[in-house]
């Protein structure tokens, strides 16, 4: 996978900390797209131990990333960062394919995939 998802160093450090905290140091990070959310699509991230047919993998900053073949086009060029502020920290996702997102910022729509909106 030629960098479908770009992971910043700050995000990788936070993910490594979470992996240690949850005893998942040998896991991969799956980045996915799910139907739902206010706009129709939402992001998912979680630890994965097994690859599925069609999965693409890459490694960035010591984190093994996994993206399903069906999600690759929607996520292509997506940048995942981690921002720390006085109010706490959190992951930010910048997807150049998203043409609209909901007010809470957790769901989105692309020009080719609108998903199925849910109530927030």
C-alpha positions as CSV (number, residue, x, y, z in Angstrom):
1,X,0.0,0.0,0.0
2,X,1.6,3.2,-1.1
3,X,0.7,5.4,1.8
4,X,-3.1,5.3,1.5
5,X,-3.1,6.6,5.1
6,X,-0.4,8.9,6.4
7,X,0.4,8.6,10.1
8,X,2.2,11.5,11.7
9,X,5.0,10.9,14.2
10,X,2.8,12.4,17.0
11,X,-0.1,10.0,16.2
12,X,2.4,7.1,16.0
13,X,3.7,7.9,19.5
14,X,0.2,8.1,21.0
15,X,-0.7,4.8,19.3
16,X,2.4,3.1,20.7
17,X,1.5,4.3,24.2
18,X,-2.0,2.9,23.7
19,X,-0.6,-0.4,22.5
20,X,1.5,-0.7,25.6
21,X,-1.3,0.3,27.9
22,X,-3.6,-2.4,26.4
23,X,-0.9,-5.0,26.0
24,X,-1.2,-4.9,22.2
25,X,2.4,-4.2,21.3
26,X,2.3,-7.0,18.6
27,X,-0.9,-5.7,17.0
28,X,-1.4,-3.8,13.8
29,X,-3.6,-0.6,13.5
30,X,-6.6,-1.1,11.3
31,X,-7.9,2.2,9.8
32,X,-11.4,1.7,8.3
33,X,-14.5,3.3,7.0
34,X,-17.9,2.3,8.3
35,X,-21.4,3.3,7.2
36,X,-23.3,5.5,9.7
37,X,-22.8,8.8,11.5
38,X,-24.6,12.1,10.8
39,X,-23.2,12.4,7.2
40,X,-23.2,8.7,6.2
41,X,-19.7,7.5,6.7
42,X,-17.5,7.4,9.8
43,X,-13.9,6.4,10.6
44,X,-12.8,3.4,12.6
45,X,-9.4,2.6,14.2
46,X,-8.6,-0.4,16.2
47,X,-6.0,-3.0,16.9
48,X,-5.8,-6.0,14.7
49,X,-3.9,-9.3,14.8
50,X,-5.1,-11.0,11.6
51,X,-5.1,-9.9,8.0
52,X,-8.3,-10.3,5.9
53,X,-8.3,-11.1,2.2
54,X,-7.6,-7.9,0.2
55,X,-6.0,-6.0,3.1
56,X,-3.1,-3.8,2.3
57,X,-0.3,-3.1,4.9
58,X,2.4,-0.6,5.4
59,X,4.6,0.5,8.3
60,X,5.1,4.1,9.4
61,X,7.0,5.3,12.5
62,X,7.1,1.7,13.8
63,X,3.3,1.2,13.5
64,X,2.0,-1.5,11.1
65,X,-1.1,-0.1,9.3
66,X,-3.8,-2.2,7.7
67,X,-6.5,-0.9,5.3
68,X,-9.1,-3.1,3.6
69,X,-9.2,-3.0,-0.1
70,X,-12.7,-1.6,-0.2
71,X,-11.7,1.3,2.1
72,X,-8.5,2.3,0.3
73,X,-10.1,4.6,-2.4
74,X,-12.1,6.5,0.3
75,X,-9.1,6.8,2.6
76,X,-6.5,7.6,-0.1
77,X,-4.3,10.5,1.1
78,X,-5.9,10.6,4.6
79,X,-3.6,12.1,7.3
80,X,-4.0,11.0,10.9
81,X,-2.4,13.2,13.5
82,X,-2.6,13.6,17.3
83,X,-3.1,17.0,18.8
84,X,-2.6,17.9,22.4
85,X,-4.2,21.0,24.0
86,X,-5.1,22.5,27.3
87,X,-8.5,20.6,27.1
88,X,-6.8,17.2,26.4
89,X,-5.8,15.5,23.3
90,X,-7.3,13.6,20.4
91,X,-6.7,12.2,17.0
92,X,-7.5,14.4,13.9
93,X,-8.3,12.9,10.5
94,X,-7.8,15.0,7.4
95,X,-9.3,13.2,4.4
96,X,-8.9,15.0,1.1
97,X,-11.7,12.9,-0.4
98,X,-14.3,14.1,2.1
99,X,-16.5,16.8,0.5
100,X,-18.7,17.4,3.6
101,X,-18.7,16.4,7.2
102,X,-21.1,16.8,10.1
103,X,-20.9,19.4,12.8
104,X,-19.4,17.1,15.3
105,X,-16.6,16.2,12.8
106,X,-16.9,12.4,13.3
107,X,-18.6,11.5,10.0
108,X,-18.2,12.5,6.4
109,X,-19.3,12.1,2.7
110,X,-17.2,11.7,-0.4
111,X,-18.2,12.5,-3.9
112,X,-18.5,8.8,-4.8
113,X,-19.8,7.4,-1.5
114,X,-22.5,9.0,0.6
115,X,-23.1,6.1,3.0
116,X,-26.3,6.0,5.1
117,X,-26.8,8.8,7.5
118,X,-27.9,8.2,11.1
119,X,-29.1,10.5,13.8
120,X,-26.4,12.0,16.0
